[in-house]
Structures are given as structure tokens and as C-alpha cells.
Amino acid sequence: MLLADPRASIRPPSDRAGLPPVGLVQKKQQDRAAEINAPPADEGADREALLRDTLRRKAEADANRLQDMIRRNKEYWSKS
């Protein structure tokens, strides 16, 4: 059988179970909410890199298409 700690009644209420004050808990919750809602700092950089890569691939595809058109045009006019 466990008995209650005789020192429990001597401790002040603010010291019970080592719990932080309510204001500190609320501040931590607000900080965590701000952290969750804020976009990561590198997200913008990732988007820019993705956009640059997409534009580069589109430019390469356009250049390949243009080269094919020029090649077909040369083939057409060389046959005549």
C-alpha cells in the first residue's frame, strides 16, 4: 500500500509536479503555431529552382522543335 508523500502539503502550489506556469505554456503554444503557419525559409528557393528548371526544359524543347522544323524544311527544299 502506497502512502501519500508527507512533504506534498508543505510544497507551495507553484512547485507542484514541476509544471510550468500557464503563461509559459501559452507562449510555447503560440510559438509552435507561428512555426507551423510560417512557410520554411527555403521553400521560396525551392520554388525558384523548380521554375528555373522548368523554363530551361521548355527552352530546350522549343530549340529541339525549331531544329526539327529547320531540318524538315531543308529536306523538303533539297528534294525539289
Residue pairs with C-beta under 8 A, 6 or more apart in sequence:
14 21
